[in-house]
Amino acid sequence: MNSIVKTFRGRDPKAALEAVKATLGDEAIILNTREIGGLWGKREIEITAVRSGEEAPLVKKRRSMDVESEVAALRRIVEELRAEVFGKRAEPRSMSLRAELSPATPASRTQQQLMERGVEPALASAIALEAVRGADSSSEKDIAAALRQALRARLSAGRPPWEGNDRRMVALVGPTGVGKTTTIAKIAAHAILDSRLKVSLVTVDTYRIGASEHIQRYGEIMNIPTHVARDEASLREAIFRSGDANLVLIDTAGRSDAAALAAQAQLLHKVEGIECHLVLSAASGAVEMRGAAKRFGGYKPQRLIFSKLDETDGPGAILSAATEIKAAISCITDGQRVPEDIHPASGQSLVDRMLGNGA
């Protein structure tokens, strides 16, 4: 019998599998599963399947090495989830759709919960499996506790910039539009009002029209010195003139081209002691956050700051950046008010936000 191979796509594994079920039935044989899309397009799950009883042909591999490795990783995760269902490792190339969609699987329920909160499918699968395996029992209460522990392990918290008496130079870096300048104003206000620190502002953002005037306006409001630096010499001069400040906050340009990013990173690294804190918007989505984290990896960020948590329905997206950049989270922002809408990060509060109220 000639087999009819069909390809189905969905926004997540469940949606794709349900499309297979509707066309080919519960006992459809899955030939291949992969995640498609990427930084410039919405990611989807693609499933290649054939109706049960038909001969399954060999599927010719035509993938790049990068995608091939990613698919292999996804297959390993799916195999481990199937092992949770059957108690043993199943064949990687085919399985019953009925078992895959079983609502009784603790791992699948946990994965779906995470995906609904904005976690990428592959990452949600890995965390769900870790939670199920790490739970003291199969009860929902124990799995929920193990899930919180697994999330906490991925979301370490660090000291916010406005705390401590030691002199610090902190540069906020990140894409355009994530709120770096407003976040600097919030940090400065907390440092002045709560910690009684002397603060100085520096901007190396001479690319955007009006950028230096923006931060200078904040400096005038808070009555703190503000300096503009266009190169290494003027940056060193600005820091020298900020000699009595406990906290020097450096605003940067959100350039997107690789050459400009590398040049700005090199400028900051030439001055010893500058910490780079990467600011990413939680409202941008998981794929975009992971992509931005990769682009700004050359800055070697010592800390992460997540902004705009009030503007997202999927706070779990921050896991993608935290997985890409192995750095502690120093603070989060959730509004435009200065200085009210910035808060120190804590593992407990981040997990609460990620899982939703009452989690």
BELGIRA-V354016 format. One record per helix or strand of 3 or more residues. SS is the DSSP state (H for helix, E for strand). FROM is the first residue (numbers start at 1). LEN is the number of residues. If there is no record, write none. Layout:
# BELGIRA-V354016
ss->{SS	SS}
from->{FROM	FROM}
len->{LEN	LEN}
This chain:
# BELGIRA-V354016
ss->{E	H	E	E	H	H	H	H	H	E	H	E	H	E	H	E	H	E	H	H	E	H	H	E	E	H}
from->{6	13	29	41	65	97	106	121	140	168	180	199	211	226	232	247	258	274	282	286	303	309	315	328	342	347}
len->{5	12	10	10	22	4	11	14	15	6	14	5	12	3	10	5	12	8	3	14	5	3	10	6	3	9}
